[in-house]
Amino acid sequence: MENINDFLATIPDESHRAFAKAVFDWVKAEFPQLESVIKWNQPMFTDHGTFIIGFSASKNHLAAAPEHACMVRFEAEMDANGVDHTKELMRFPWEQPIDYALLKQMIAFNIADKAGCEGFWRKN
């Protein structure tokens, strides 16, 4: 898998594929400085070589994983907004709208928080 289109081709349901594409297009439009890459067969967005957010698809949802530190920082907001999540990822059911305002805050937080990060992942 070399790019996001390759990843999208792995999503069998056409409406799910369109949903995921819309999310990826939104990320690119809101954060044009981010680079889209495929690692571990998953689309990810990076900034200066450091991980910002990654996505994966399952039968019931598109998952977004912004790293644990970001999940901790926004746990109360996710709970208040009814975003289904674990300690490591958020689940966006295919048939429900995404909370783009919260997703934007989380991505912006990671960009700012990892501005000086030299590795792919946070060290702590």
C-alpha positions in Angstrom: 0.0 0.0 0.0 1.5 3.3 -1.1 -1.1 6.0 -0.7 -4.5 6.9 0.7 -6.2 5.8 -2.5 -4.7 2.3 -2.0 -6.1 2.3 1.5 -9.6 3.5 0.4 -9.6 0.6 -2.1 -9.5 -1.8 0.8 -12.9 -0.6 2.2 -15.5 -2.8 0.5 -18.6 -0.7 1.1 -18.8 2.3 -1.3 -20.5 4.6 1.2 -17.9 3.8 3.9 -15.2 4.4 1.3 -16.8 7.8 0.5 -17.1 8.6 4.3 -13.4 7.9 4.8 -12.4 9.9 1.7 -14.4 12.9 3.0 -12.6 12.7 6.3 -9.1 12.5 4.6 -10.0 15.3 2.2 -11.1 17.4 5.2 -7.8 16.8 7.0 -5.9 17.8 3.9 -8.0 21.0 3.5 -7.8 22.1 7.1 -4.2 21.2 7.6 -2.5 21.4 4.2 1.0 21.4 5.8 0.5 17.7 6.9 1.9 14.9 4.8 -0.3 11.9 4.2 1.6 8.6 4.5 0.8 4.9 4.8 2.5 3.0 7.6 1.5 -0.4 9.0 -1.2 -0.4 6.2 -2.9 2.6 7.7 -3.2 6.2 6.5 -1.5 8.7 8.8 -0.8 12.4 8.7 2.6 13.7 9.8 4.2 17.0 10.4 8.0 17.4 10.0 8.2 13.6 10.1 6.3 13.2 13.4 3.0 11.4 13.8 -0.1 13.6 14.2 -3.0 11.3 13.6 -3.7 7.9 12.0 -6.9 6.2 10.8 -8.2 2.6 10.4 -11.4 1.1 9.1 -13.5 -1.6 10.5 -16.9 -3.1 9.7 -18.7 -0.6 11.9 -16.6 2.5 12.0 -13.7 4.6 10.9 -11.2 4.9 13.8 -8.9 7.9 14.5 -5.9 7.5 16.7 -4.1 10.8 17.7 -1.8 9.2 20.3 -2.5 8.6 24.0 -1.4 12.1 25.2 -4.0 13.7 22.9 -6.7 11.3 24.0 -6.0 12.1 27.7 -6.1 15.9 27.0 -9.5 15.7 25.2 -11.2 12.9 27.2 -13.7 15.2 28.8 -14.6 16.8 25.5 -15.0 13.4 23.8 -17.3 12.2 26.7 -19.3 15.5 26.7 -19.8 15.3 22.9 -20.7 11.6 22.9 -17.6 10.5 20.9 -17.1 6.7 21.4 -13.5 6.1 22.4 -10.9 4.0 24.1 -7.6 5.1 25.6 -6.0 5.1 22.2 -8.6 5.8 19.5 -12.0 7.4 18.7 -14.6 5.4 16.8 -16.7 7.2 14.2 -19.7 5.1 13.1 -20.1 5.0 9.4 -23.7 6.3 9.5 -23.2 9.2 11.9 -21.6 12.6 11.4 -18.1 13.3 12.7 -17.4 15.9 15.3 -15.1 17.9 13.0 -14.7 20.8 15.5 -13.3 18.4 18.1 -11.2 16.6 15.6 -9.7 19.9 14.4 -8.9 20.8 18.0 -7.2 17.5 18.6 -5.1 17.7 15.4 -4.1 21.3 16.1 -3.1 20.2 19.7 -0.9 17.5 18.3 0.8 19.8 15.8 1.5 22.4 18.5 2.5 19.9 21.2 4.8 18.0 18.9 6.4 21.0 17.2 9.8 20.2 18.8 9.4 16.4 18.5 12.3 14.8 16.6 10.9 11.2 16.5 7.8 9.7 14.9 6.2 9.0 18.3 6.2 11.0 21.6 8.9 9.9 24.0 6.5 9.9 27.0 
